[in-house]
Amino acid sequence: MTRAMSEMTDETPGGKPGNGAEEVVPKWGSRAELTLRFPPFPEPDVTVGPASVAHDPVRARQVVEELGTIAEVLEQLPDRPLGDVSDPRVRADLDLVAVGCWGNVVHIIEPALGSDLLTPAMTLEVRRQRARHPQARIVGSLEIDYGNSYCEDVVDLPGGVEAFAGGWDCDDEWEFSGDPEAVLRAIGVDRGAAADAGFELDEEPLDRVWSDLGNLAIWGLHAGAAAGLPVSVFRVRRTPEAAIDLKEVWFGR
């Protein structure tokens, strides 16, 4: 048993013996993702899909080692298609982080960036990435489904242009910050084109599909299918803070 598995499975947060097959509380489909795109940025109307370049597993390992949630990479598993990366269902799944490095795009699937409104893990990691990569477009997106879902989307562009939306899908009291219209101007997408792509700026903030704003920032108006692209998968040991966040978000304790 790896150290990561030992930390997550030998004992439950309540002090009782546990095991890696213990089911997480959030429903299947819950996921936390972080994506970075580095210059040069294509014109938004140009089709530059993720399949145009090969995955770089060496760079992927460097990316995961630099995440603020990771204390140590314990094992690099065989690459697999992005579409084959399962959402967490049991405790052992929380030890896995997937990273795709396709040219100037880095895509990270990291359950420790999840949130239940009280856990600011995604916000903190976006800040860390901004400090490390001032030139990158950074997009964070998560949905954690407890029956009602907590959703959070952040688009953080070079130069301080950003937009944030977060809240429960059953609640009208969401938190919004930043300026989504400034985001569209910065990436060169007008309101009509954004609406056609799924982000309707004329709707009330609570009705907007905020994840589509992130897609526009990373892929422009013609996002290509990424499910078949390869990613590297790593079994990791968490920092103490990330281990606590995992228990809070995925087990509610």
Helices and strands as residue ranges (DSSP letters): H 3-9, E 31-37, G 50-52, H 57-65, E 70-81, G 82-84, G 91-95, E 96-102, E 105-109, G 111-113, H 121-132, E 137-145, E 149-156, E 162-168, E 175-178, H 180-187, H 191-196, G 205-207, H 210-219, E 230-238, H 240-251
